[in-house]
Structures are given as structure tokens and as C-alpha cells.
Amino acid sequence: MLQRAGRLAGWAARTGISAGRRLPGVENATEGLRLVERQVLSTLRRRLDRIDDPYVVALTAASTESNGSGQLVVMAEPLRAAMRELLDRSATFDRDRAREYLYATVLRDLTPDEARILAVLAGGEAYPAVDVVARGDRILLRNASTVGKAAGVTLPDEVPSYLTRLAGFGLVDITAEDAALSSQYEILTTDELVRAVRAAAKRAKLVRHAVRLSRFGTRFWAACDPSLPARVP
């Protein structure tokens, strides 16, 4: 599946479209190229949507089972059937197929803004992140960062949620403060969202972190990067 998607992305690159290192929506892109790009990405999305969800497979199988009298019956325990479906696949997948399934499953759950953030982090740079913490170590805001602005996300206020989700997928690491980012931390303190949360609390402090692509995120991006040549099956 990813190989077929890669061939589509490779075709897009050969026609002058880049959805990777150059983020979509750049000012010098013509409307015609944007239209083709949207069509290509729409095709990729449809291909991802065809990944068999084990739960859906179980329900579909149940809906077509007959009770012997020609009447359809509904499976009483679809969750158990879905788990059986996954276990059956684990017995037939080789390493490459298992890896593709894993990456494709993660890719399906990403938002366009999160894809932009990954594209920026794929450059290898770390970005500052902060938590706004109230007295008693109560976290009021987690993972505010300048990486969203660098990526040009559509919803800047959701960057904390994006990073929390990406960390949950294992695609990014939220690590300790990076002294090399000292000037960028100062810029982050002026962020509108950070300032608003701090203003609403008494004696709130900032806890500094750094965000970078994780080891898993690096492998994931290497497999999904649309700017790279398509793999030959």
C-alpha cells in the first residue's frame, strides 16, 4: 500500500509538486499545481482509508454470517473477533508488511497540521517547548512550542495538543531544556497563548523542554517522506 502511495508521490514530484520539504500552499505555487496536488493527496488518503480495520472486518464478517435458515445474524463479541483478526495477521505478516501496517495505521490518525510539524522536525532541528505550571505542580498548559509557527500550522492554539498527540504516537520526544535554544525560549514566553494562561494563574512558572523527532519518528518519516523517490516493489 505504501509502495503504491509512494509511486503516486513520486509522480507528483516529477510533475513539479513537492509535498515534503516544501510544504503545500507556498505562495509561488500556481493554482493548477495546487489542484493536482490536492488530487494526489486525496488519492493517497483514499488508499489509506482502504487499510482493513480489524474491528470493521470482524463486523463485516459477522453481518454476512448465516444462522442456517438464510437469516443474517450479528456476532455477539466483535471485539474478540477483531483481536482474532489481528492475531491471524501477525502469523502471516513478514517484517516489511508488519512495518508498513504500523506506519500506515499511524499515518491515518495524523492531522494535516501534525504532518507539517513532522516535516519541519524532519530537518533535524530541536525546537523549544514549555509547560505552564501553577502552584502544587498543576500543569495549566503542556507543550506550547514555536515549532507550530515554523511549520505554518492552520491552528496555532492547538500546537500543545498536536505535540502531545505526536508524543503519544511516539513520533516526537519531549526532552529536557536545551541550553542552545535559550534565545528561542525567550521568544516563546511572548507567545499569546502562553501569556494568556500565565495571566490567568497566580505565580505560574514555565518549565522548559525541547521537542525533536524521535527514533521511531525518524524511521516513520523515512518511510513516508513524499519528497523521496518511490521505492521499487
Buried (B, 14 or more C-beta within 10 A) or exposed (E): BBEEBBBBBBEBBEEEBBBBEEBBEEEEBEEEBBEBBEEBBEBBEEBBEEBEBBBEBBBEBBEEEEEEEEEEEEBEEBEEBBBEBEEEBEEEBEEEEEBBBBBBEBBEEBBEBBBBBBBBBBEEBBBBBBBBBBEEEEEBBBBBBBBBBBBBBEEBEBBBBBBBBBBEBEBBBBEEBBEEBEEBBEEBBEBEBBEEBBEEBEEBEBBBBBBBBBEBBBBBBEBBBBBBEBEEE
